[in-house]
Amino acid sequence: MNKEAENFPDLVKEVRRQLKLAQEELAHALGVSFATINRWENGKTTLSKMAKMVWKQFCQRQIAEGKLDV
């Protein structure tokens, strides 16, 4: 497991904290299920290539809008 994957659960939690979103709200924003967000935060699963792309685009958009600082 690489370092990025190890830190991903903490990153998801931090993004949610900064954006003041519940897991369900983040799931809706990303177009994934609540269970997916929950598994990501608990380190139960890793991102598919498609999910990784969606996640990165979402974070980049939030950073560009000044809503996120990660």
Secondary structure, DSSP 8 states (H G I E B T S, - for coil): --HHHHHHHHHHHHHHHHHT--HHHHHHHHT--HHHHHHHHTTS----HHHHHHHHHHHHHHHHTTS---
